[in-house]
């Protein structure tokens, strides 16, 4: 035993107590504004289907069309790997998992669109479509055929369409309540937000609905769609999107980037409107910083290049979509939009390749951290959080299996939850 060190202090205990008392409001504010990740599954994409097109078999139809596209244009692992540049090691595992995903769960998040993809209709027609959407979603959840997340995109809060958007939302939510209740995977999207007051109005709308139907306060959340320059930078030079998150009063679940509306708003020529344009990178970086720590998740937008036509054209579109998706994943945008069934093979190929190629290294680093065994990289708690989050997202989407993660890390799902977020400890996301 070495000599015991003498410990001396100079400050009275009252000093520490006084500092703690002075910072108590800041502590409370930090806890309120930055609660951390919600600990639930984040879908890898959102599929948009117009309100008049959505049907009971839409999800299965998208999966079947995606499988047919693979059969025609990349019938085996080697052919898809050649198109996308997958390594020999990844080719078979990615291809097999893509096909299995399309058969089992082709869509993770579906939004029935009553905005741009739907357009202006007569009131009676939109009323009927909104009511039908509620009925079909309720039936899908009852049958077990629903996507993990489903909901609608209403019209925005601008004066010309405000009343119509409110009525559509009311019809939709009322239909769900009267058909058995709001499903756990319900998601609503508020588009073309330009002013914080529009977010406040959405909060008030949902509060009134909850009161009218006797629901728990705060039960209904919504996504804020970022499609205008004013939603990124307000007239006074501040980051408007940060104020919008605050104005949502805990109801904001996501920030979704609208590639083409935002690009057009800035005057970007149509030929250059894409997710990798510098204007898009700036907007999403601001969104990402504003959302960090708040529990609000960021989603990338879409590409309008569809994989249709000849095999050569399909392959070109697949390479573009795959590249944009991989680029987004590297920038920590773990979700995006898909507008066509032909995008599903490359969405899942990109996501699965991303998680599988880094799986063994991430597992080894997390295992070393958990066991305090060192290794060639010295990781900190923040990195352990990122590593476990990476593995959990891989499990949730089907890129990784729980058993193989446990085998390489020696950790259970609960262990991973504990490293990823304090809030995950009491939650179990659906493992696929």
N, C-alpha and C positions, 0 to 999 in steps of 0.2 A: 504494500500500500504506500502510495506517495504521501507527501506532506499535505495536509488539508489546507486549502487556501483560505485566507482570511477575507471575508466579504464585508465591505464597508459601503455605505451610501451617504449622500449629502442632502437629499431632498426629503422633506416631510411627506408622509402619506397623503396629506391633504392636497398636495400638488397634483398627484396622479388623479385623485378623486375629482378635483376641480376641472382638470382637462377632460376627463371622461364626461362630466356633466355638461361641459360646453359643447362637446361633440355629439351628444345624444341626438339632437335633431338631425345632424348629418348622417349618423348611423341609421336612423329611421328612414331617411330619404334614400340612402343607398339601397336599403332592403326593399323599399317600395319600387324604385325605378329600375333596379338591376337585380331581379330575382334569379337570373340564370336560366339555362335551358329548361323547358318544361318537362323534359324527360320522356316525352312520348315519341312515337315513330314519326319521322318526316318522310312523306312520299318523295320518290325520286323525280316525279313529273306530275303535271296536271294536264289532262286531256280536255279539250273544249269541243262541245257538240251543240249546235244550235237547238233552241227550244222546240222548234217544229220538227226536227230530225230525230231527236232522242226517242228511243223506243225500249221496250223491255229487253230486247236482245242486243242492244248496242255494245255492251262490254264484250260479250261473247263474239259478236260479229267483228269487232276490232281485232280480237285475238286471232280469229280464223283468217282474216285478211292478211294479218302480219305473217302468219304461218305460211299462207299461200305465196306471199312475196318471197319468203325464204326458199320455199320449194322451187320457185321459178328462177330466182336470181342468185341464190347461194345455197344449193341443196345439201352441202356438207360443210364440215368444219374447215377443211382446207380452202374451199372456195371463199368463204366469208373472211377467213384470215388473210387471204391474198388481197381482197378488196380493202380491208381496214388496216393491214399491216400488223396483224397480231403475231406474236411469237409462236413458235411451234409448241412451246410449253403451255401457253394460254389457249391456243386454238380450240382444242376439244372441250376443256372445262367450260369455257365461255359459251361456245356454241350449244353444248348440251343444256346448260343452265338457261340460255335464252329461250330455247324451244320449250323447256319445262315451264318457264315463267309464262310464256304466251299461252300455254295450255291450262295452267293453274290460275294465274292472276294477271291477265294481260294489262289491266289498268289499275293503278294504285290510287289515283285521285281524279275524279270526273266532275267537270263543271258544266252544267247545262246553261247555255248562254242565251241571255235575253238582251244583250247589248249589241256590239258591232256584228257579231256572227249571226244575229237574228234580225236586226233592223227594225224599222217601224211597221207595225201591223195595226189593224183595227183593234179596239179595246176588247171586243168580245173574243176575238181570236187569241190575243195574248192572255186573256183571263183563262181561257180553256187550256192553253198550253201550260200555264203556270200550275193550274190544278192537276193536270195530267202528270207533270213532273213530280209533284208531291206524291201522288198515288203510286207512280212507278217506282220511286225511290223507297217508299214504305214497303211495297211488295217485295222489292229486291232484298232489303234487309231481313224481311220476314222469311224469305226463301233461302237466305244465305248466299245469294248471287251478287250482292252489292260489292262495289269497290270498297276498300278500307275507308276512303273519304269520298263524300259526294255532296253536291250542293248546287247553287246557282250563282251566276253573275248577273246582277240586276242592272238596270240603267243607272246612270250617275245622278248626282245631286244638283246638276245644272238645271236652270229654270225650265228649259224647253221640255225636258223629259222627267223632271223630278216626281211629279204626281204619278206618272205611269210606273216609274221604278218602285215607288213606295207601295203602290197597289199590288204589283206583281210579287213583291216580297211578302206582303201581308197574305195574299192568297196562298203562296207557297208554304209559308210557315204554318198558317192555319190548317192547311191540308195535312201537313205532317202531324200536327198535334191531334187532329181528329181521326187520324189513321193509326194511332197507337203511341204517338209521342215523338219527340225529336231524337233522331238517331245519334249515337255517340260520335260518329264520323262526319257530322254535319259541318260544312264549310260554306261561308258566304263571301262573295267578292264584291267590293265597292270600287268601280272603275273611275278613271279620269278625275282623281282628286286633285284639286288645285289649291284649296284653302283649308286651313285647320277647322274652320267653322263647319265645313262639310262633314268632317269626321265627327265633330260634336253632334251634328244633326243625326248621323247614323246611330250614335250612342243613344241619343234620346229616343229614336225610333224603336230600337231594340228594348230599351227600358220600358217603354209604353206597351210593347207587345208582351213582355214578360209579366207585367202587372195585369194586363187584360186576360191572360191565360193562366195566371196563378203559378208561373214558373219561378224558380230560384233567381234572384237578382244576379246578373252577370253570367247567366247560363249560355247566352248566345254570343259568340265572337265573330270576327270578320277579318278578311284580308284587305289591305289597302293597296290598290293598284297604282303604281308610279308610272304615269304616262305623259306628264307635262313638265316643262321646265320649272314652273312655279312650285311643284311638289319637291324639287331638289333645292332650289335657291329662291327664297322669298324676296319680295321687293326691298326689304330692309337689309338684305345681304346675309341673313341667317339661314341655317339649314332647316328648311320647312319640314322635312320628313321627320326630324327628331321631335318637333313640336306636335306633329300628327300622331306619333306613337303615344306621346303623353296625353293628348286630347282623347285618345281612345279609351282612357281610364281602365286599362287592363284587359280590354276586349280585343285588341289587335293581335292576330295570330300570325300574320305574315305580311311581307312587302313583296309584291310581284311586279317585276319590271315589264313594261309594255314596249317591246322593241321598236315597232313601227310608228306608233303614235308619238312616242318620245322623240325618235329620230326626225320625224316630219316636223314636230314642234320646233326643233332647232334648225330646220332648213336643210337637213341632210338629203342629198339627192336619192331618189328611190333605189338606184343601182348600188348605193353604198350603205343602205340601211341594214345593219346586221348586228349581231350580238358582240362581235369583236371590234366594232368601230370605237375609236377613242372616246366619242361622246357617250357610248354605252358603258364603257369601262369606268368613266368618271361617275356617271349616275349610280352605277351599282356599288362602286366603292363608297360613295356617300351613304347609300342605303345600308351597307354592311356596317360601317362605323356607327351610324345612328342606332342600329338594331342590336349591336353587340352587348350582351349581358342582360338585355331586356326580356328575353324569352320570345321575342318576335323573330321569325325566320325569314330569310331572304330567298327569293326564287328568281332565277334567270328567265328570260323571255323565250321566244321561239324563232325558228327559221321558216320563211315562206317558200323555200325551195322544196317541192314535193318529190318523193321518190316514185315517179310514175313514168310510163313509156317504155322505151327499149331498155334492155339490160344495161347498156352503157350509161344511159341517163340515170337509171336507178342507182347504179354503182357510184356515179358522180355525186348524186344527192346524199347517198349513204355516207360517203367519205366526208362530205361537208358537215353533215349532222353529227357524225361521230367525233370529228375534230372539234366542233364547237362545244359539244357536251364534255369532252375530256378537258378542254380549256377551262370551262366553267368549274368543273370539279376541282381542278388544281387551284382555283381561286376561291374555293370554299363556298361556291354556290351549288348546293347539293340537290337542287330541284330546278326544273325548267318546264316549259310548255311543249306539248306535242299536238300538232294540228291534223295529223293524218295517220291511219293505221300503219302505213309504210315506215313511219318514224320509230315505231316500237322496237323493231329488231336492233337498230343502232343505238337507241336509248339504252336498252338493257345491255347490249354488247359493251358500250362505253363504260357504263356503271360497273358491270361485273369485272371487266378488265382492270378498272381503277382499283377496286378493292382486292382482287385476287393477286395482282402483281406486287402489291405492297403488304400483303397479309403476313407472310412469314417474318419479315423484318419488324413489323409493328408488334406482332405477337411476342417475338424474342425480346424486344425492348421493354414491353410492358411486364413480361414475366420477370426480367432482371430487376426492374424497378420494384415490383411487388415483393420479390424475394430478397431485395437488397444485395444482389449478387454482383452488381457492377456490370461489366461488359465494356465494349469499346466506345460507348456513348454515355455520358453522364446526364441523365434526365431529371427534370424537376416536376413537381406536382402538376403544373400547367401542361407539361408535355404528356404526362400520364393521362390527364383528362382528354387531351386530343387523341392519344392512341386508343383509349377505350371507346371514345366516341366514334372513331373510325371503324373499329371492329363491330360495334353495335349497329351502325348504319349498314355495314356489309351483311350482317345477319338479317336485319329487318327486310332488306330488299331481295334476299335470296342469293346474293353473291357468295356468302359464306354460310357454313353450317355451324350450329352451336357446338356440336361434338368436336369438330376439327379445331375450333377456336379454343375450346376447353383443353384439348389434347396438347396444343402448343403453348398455351399460357398457364395451364394449371388453375385457371380461374373460372368461376361459375358466372352465369348471367348477372346474378345479384352483385358479385364482385365487380364486374364491369360497370354496372350501374353506379356503384358507389364511387368508383374512380371518375366516371364521366360527369356526374353532377350530384350534389346533395339531394336534389329533388327526385333523382331517379331511384333512390333507395326504396321508396314506397310505391314505385310504379313498375309495371312489367309490360314493355311493349311487345307486340305480337311478333314472335320469332317465326320466320318462314324458312 
